[in-house]
Amino acid sequence: MEREKTCQGGLIGLGVMGWNLAQQLGEKGVRLGIYNRTGQVTDERLEGYEGGNLHPFYTLEELCSALDRPRRIILMVKAGQAVDGLLESLLSLLEPGDVIIDGGNSYFKDTQNRAKRCREKGVVFVGAGISGGEEGARHGAAIMPGCSQQVWPMIAPLLLPAAAQAEGEPCCTPLEGDGAGHFVKMVHNGIEYADMQLIAECVYLLRRGAGWAPEKLAALFEEWNQGELESYLVEITGHILSQQDEETGRPMVDVIRGRAGNKGTGKWTTMEGLDLGQPVPTIAQAVFARYLSAQEEERQKAAQALEGGTAAFVMKEEQDMAEILRRALYCAKVCAYAQGFALMSRAGQEYNWKLKLDRVAAMFRGGCIIRARFLNEIRKAYEEQPDLSNLLLHPAFSRKMGEYVLSLRQVVAWGALSGVALPAFSSALSYYDGLRDPVGSASLIQAQRDYFGAHTFQRVDRDGMFHRQWF
């Protein structure tokens, strides 16, 4: 390194995401100091690297001394104790006004606590959600920094070069409030769980219920990706379904065990929905579906012990069947996104964040896993109605749901009668029907609560709380 030149920023953690992000920043002209806890990893990463903007350091002291003031350091390390350990070391080396950016998948409440701790030292702590996986880190990600408008100009030169572009706009914008960036990334991942589960159910239903082969499904998803379902997940699904295993000649999806992993963000989204009293049932069902997939031995036993009680369900011609599924998938995806955006809206009120959901939708349009064509419509909806309580209530989406919801009902019925589990599709339909029901079934539940626990109830004809002597 040319020691007379300082670095514009630092990056700690050269795992897959960290290294790819470092290369992206270096290629965009950012002079970046890089550090990894194990120096050997640093050397291995730089072996054969031909760029000139990445400069290695082997102690935190050397890294911090080589950075422009105020210093800006991105942490790309595993969430949890690794972040806290690094924070402890860095706070002894940094000065008031310096900035630490946590780019990992940290829990937003941990981020809030870390921000408070850093503030006591005069250091700024920013939780920045980064979505897009390895490809996004290398070629442009959706980046969600939780910071004030005052801090943003300090970190923008380090984050904007790494952001994806969507229709000429960077997929990176400040989200005001400690923890807001990691919260939005958490909800993004929750929506991702639901979206992936819906697509998987759609494929499985056509395979189990209609006998479609993977190559036929690949062509269908390629076709869908040309229309209003265009999205990254629909695109890669078509590609996955077209692949064959070289060893066996079987479709690749058929040699992969049906056990889906998870890293906790879907669970956090579900828990936050429970804590805030904001229903996210399709996200929750997607999480539970992954848990059930892991209970492989129990499912094998149940397959032998439990009767299906199925009945024939006659579908229309294949072309009609595909269109029904396309419409149902659109409906269910909109319900999942509506749940996630409603949760973000509720969290903004609870935590006093100034979340602009149109900007969140704009960020999701590029680089991230849930990027999709209809995010432009979601953005437009929140631009027109910033206080929109639920995406389904915007005229553009309520009209579309009205046109398509019968298809969603048909698919749920098809799955039920065929004995194919569709937890995400079913929950999306129940959410839609529950939301549009002005009465609901809860009056009986409240009567039951009052009966056995004297929990009281409200009446429809006068104000106040009441208790009845039921016996």
Secondary structure as UniProt FT lines:
FT   TURN            3..4
FT   STRAND          9..12
FT   HELIX           16..27
FT   TURN            28..29
FT   STRAND          32..35
FT   HELIX           39..46
FT   TURN            47..48
FT   STRAND          54..56
FT   HELIX           60..65
FT   STRAND          72..75
FT   TURN            79..80
FT   HELIX           81..91
FT   TURN            92..93
FT   TURN            96..97
FT   STRAND          99..102
FT   HELIX           108..119
FT   TURN            120..122
FT   STRAND          124..131
FT   HELIX           133..139
FT   STRAND          141..146
FT   TURN            149..151
FT   HELIX           152..159
FT   HELIX           160..162
FT   STRAND          165..166
FT   TURN            167..168
FT   STRAND          169..170
FT   TURN            178..179
FT   HELIX           180..210
FT   HELIX           214..224
FT   TURN            225..229
FT   HELIX           232..241
FT   TURN            246..248
FT   HELIX           252..255
FT   HELIX           265..276
FT   HELIX           281..294
FT   HELIX           296..305
FT   HELIX           318..351
FT   HELIX           357..363
FT   TURN            364..365
FT   TURN            369..370
FT   TURN            373..374
FT   HELIX           375..384
FT   TURN            386..387
FT   HELIX           391..393
FT   HELIX           395..418
FT   HELIX           423..436
FT   HELIX           442..453
//
